[in-house]
């Protein structure tokens, strides 16, 4: 749409012109510019159509922005891939945020007083902490001892208890990218019975 409509009067070179047609044309120009050109501060009543931008210096229309950029509150249809974070200000991929390695549960035959379980090797995807949960049960409610360990040095046991029918313990192991470790638990019983032990490992990345 043109900002200025065709002028009412056409003035030729050398023509003596009265002020009336000249002022009419000038007033039309002022009126058209004020009505059709964008205000310096913008106006919610003025709409300007633009094609889809193809270079970094072009304006982006609303439809293109909604289709190509994430909504402020997110959208389940938009997926964004990110590399593993290495600093505290970077986005964290789901696989890096909560890596869980459930290790096979083992139950003994009846008539034993001790049982040991060692996990498969867990490899850290980046610098962080492996959070290790140990658990188990005692069919005779006679659990009387529990011990835990890691093949990589630095494991910190935070809690351990063997009482009644349960074995329960947890701790953490600081790791850097590429390091691997297995984790072990041994449960004891005051009387021969059936024992069951399990290990689960979660990973928390750190900057």
C-alpha positions as CSV (number, residue, x, y, z in Angstrom):
1,X,0.0,0.0,0.0
2,X,1.3,3.5,-0.9
3,X,1.9,5.9,1.9
4,X,1.0,8.9,-0.2
5,X,-1.9,8.8,-2.6
6,X,-1.7,10.5,-6.0
7,X,-1.8,14.2,-5.6
8,X,-4.9,16.1,-6.5
9,X,-3.1,18.8,-8.5
10,X,-0.2,18.4,-11.0
11,X,2.1,21.4,-11.4
12,X,4.3,21.7,-14.4
13,X,7.7,23.4,-14.7
14,X,7.3,27.1,-15.3
15,X,3.7,27.2,-14.5
16,X,2.5,30.1,-12.3
17,X,0.6,28.4,-9.5
18,X,-1.8,29.9,-7.0
19,X,-1.3,29.0,-3.3
20,X,-4.6,27.1,-3.2
21,X,-3.6,24.0,-5.2
22,X,0.0,24.0,-3.9
23,X,-1.2,24.0,-0.3
24,X,-3.8,21.4,-1.1
25,X,-1.0,19.0,-2.4
26,X,1.2,19.8,0.6
27,X,-1.6,19.2,3.1
28,X,-2.4,15.9,1.4
29,X,1.2,14.8,1.8
30,X,1.2,15.6,5.5
31,X,-2.1,14.0,6.0
32,X,-1.2,10.8,4.2
33,X,2.2,10.5,6.0
34,X,0.6,10.9,9.4
35,X,-2.1,8.3,8.6
36,X,-0.1,5.7,6.8
37,X,3.6,5.9,8.0
38,X,4.7,4.2,11.2
39,X,4.8,6.4,14.2
40,X,8.2,6.9,15.7
41,X,7.2,5.1,18.9
42,X,5.0,2.5,17.1
43,X,1.2,2.0,17.3
44,X,-0.9,-1.0,18.1
45,X,-3.3,0.0,15.4
46,X,-0.7,-0.2,12.6
47,X,0.0,-3.6,11.1
48,X,2.9,-4.1,8.6
49,X,3.2,-7.3,6.6
50,X,6.6,-8.8,6.0
51,X,7.8,-11.9,4.1
52,X,9.7,-14.6,5.9
53,X,13.2,-13.5,6.8
54,X,16.1,-15.3,5.1
55,X,19.1,-13.3,6.3
56,X,20.1,-11.9,9.8
57,X,19.3,-8.3,8.9
58,X,15.7,-8.9,7.8
59,X,12.5,-8.5,9.9
60,X,10.8,-11.7,11.2
61,X,7.1,-12.0,11.0
62,X,4.9,-13.4,13.8
63,X,4.1,-16.6,11.9
64,X,7.7,-17.4,11.2
65,X,8.7,-16.7,14.8
66,X,6.0,-19.0,16.2
67,X,6.9,-21.8,13.8
68,X,10.7,-21.7,14.3
69,X,11.3,-20.5,17.8
70,X,10.4,-22.0,21.2
71,X,7.3,-20.7,22.9
72,X,7.9,-18.8,26.1
73,X,6.2,-21.6,28.1
74,X,7.5,-24.4,26.0
75,X,5.8,-26.8,23.7
76,X,5.7,-30.6,23.8
77,X,6.0,-30.7,20.0
78,X,9.3,-28.8,20.0
79,X,12.5,-30.8,20.7
80,X,15.9,-29.2,21.0
81,X,19.1,-31.3,21.0
82,X,22.0,-30.1,23.2
83,X,25.5,-31.5,23.8
84,X,26.5,-32.6,27.3
85,X,26.9,-29.6,29.6
86,X,30.4,-28.8,30.9
87,X,29.8,-25.6,32.8
88,X,27.2,-24.4,35.2
89,X,25.6,-22.0,32.7
90,X,25.0,-24.6,29.9
91,X,21.8,-26.5,29.1
92,X,21.8,-30.1,30.4
93,X,20.6,-33.0,28.1
94,X,18.1,-35.4,29.7
95,X,20.4,-38.3,29.3
96,X,23.1,-36.4,31.2
97,X,20.8,-35.1,33.9
98,X,19.6,-38.4,35.2
99,X,21.4,-41.5,34.1
100,X,20.1,-44.6,35.9
101,X,21.8,-47.9,35.7
102,X,19.5,-50.5,37.4
103,X,21.7,-53.5,38.3
104,X,20.2,-57.0,38.3
105,X,18.7,-58.1,41.5
106,X,20.0,-61.3,43.0
107,X,18.2,-63.7,45.4
108,X,20.0,-66.6,47.1
109,X,18.8,-70.1,47.7
110,X,17.5,-70.9,51.2
111,X,19.9,-71.8,53.9
112,X,22.6,-69.1,53.6
113,X,23.9,-66.6,56.1
114,X,25.6,-64.2,53.7
115,X,25.2,-62.9,50.2
116,X,27.3,-60.5,48.0
117,X,26.3,-58.6,44.9
118,X,28.6,-56.6,42.5
119,X,27.1,-54.3,39.9
120,X,28.1,-54.0,36.3
121,X,30.6,-51.2,35.5
122,X,29.1,-47.6,35.5
123,X,30.9,-45.0,33.3
124,X,30.6,-41.3,34.1
125,X,29.4,-39.3,31.1
126,X,31.0,-36.1,32.5
127,X,32.3,-34.8,35.8
128,X,29.8,-35.4,38.6
129,X,28.7,-37.7,41.3
130,X,27.4,-41.3,41.1
131,X,24.6,-41.7,43.7
132,X,24.4,-45.4,44.7
133,X,21.4,-47.0,46.4
134,X,21.8,-50.4,48.0
135,X,18.9,-52.5,49.3
136,X,17.8,-56.0,50.2
137,X,15.6,-58.2,52.3
138,X,16.0,-61.1,54.7
139,X,13.3,-63.7,54.8
140,X,14.0,-64.6,58.4
141,X,14.1,-61.0,59.7
142,X,17.5,-61.7,61.0
143,X,19.7,-59.2,59.1
144,X,22.7,-58.3,61.2
145,X,25.4,-56.9,59.0
146,X,25.9,-54.9,55.8
147,X,29.0,-53.7,53.9
148,X,29.4,-51.7,50.7
149,X,32.3,-50.6,48.5
150,X,33.3,-49.3,45.1
151,X,36.1,-50.4,42.8
152,X,37.1,-46.7,42.2
153,X,38.6,-44.9,45.2
154,X,36.7,-42.1,46.8
155,X,33.3,-43.7,47.6
156,X,31.6,-42.0,50.5
157,X,29.0,-44.1,52.5
158,X,26.4,-41.9,54.0
159,X,24.0,-44.4,55.6
160,X,23.9,-48.2,56.2
161,X,21.6,-50.3,58.2
162,X,20.9,-54.1,58.5
163,X,18.0,-54.8,60.8
164,X,15.1,-57.2,60.8
165,X,14.0,-58.0,57.3
166,X,15.8,-55.1,55.5
167,X,19.2,-54.1,54.2
168,X,19.5,-50.4,53.4
169,X,22.4,-48.1,52.4
170,X,23.4,-45.2,50.2
171,X,26.4,-43.2,49.3
172,X,28.1,-41.3,46.5
173,X,31.3,-41.5,44.4
174,X,32.8,-38.4,42.8
175,X,33.8,-39.2,39.2
176,X,35.2,-37.4,36.1
177,X,34.2,-38.1,32.5
178,X,35.2,-41.5,31.3
179,X,35.9,-43.0,34.8
180,X,34.3,-46.4,35.5
181,X,33.5,-48.2,38.7
182,X,31.6,-51.2,40.0
183,X,29.7,-51.2,43.3
184,X,29.4,-54.0,45.8
185,X,27.2,-54.9,48.8
186,X,27.4,-57.9,51.2
187,X,24.5,-58.7,53.6
188,X,24.8,-61.0,56.6
189,X,22.1,-62.9,58.5
190,X,22.1,-64.2,62.1
191,X,20.4,-67.4,60.8
192,X,20.3,-69.3,57.6
193,X,17.6,-68.0,55.3
194,X,16.9,-66.6,51.8
195,X,18.5,-63.2,51.1
196,X,17.8,-60.7,48.4
197,X,20.1,-57.7,47.4
198,X,20.0,-54.9,44.8
199,X,22.0,-51.9,43.6
200,X,20.9,-48.9,41.6
201,X,23.2,-46.1,40.4
202,X,22.1,-42.5,39.5
203,X,24.4,-39.8,38.1
204,X,24.3,-36.1,38.9
205,X,26.5,-33.9,36.5
206,X,28.5,-31.1,38.1
207,X,30.1,-28.0,36.5
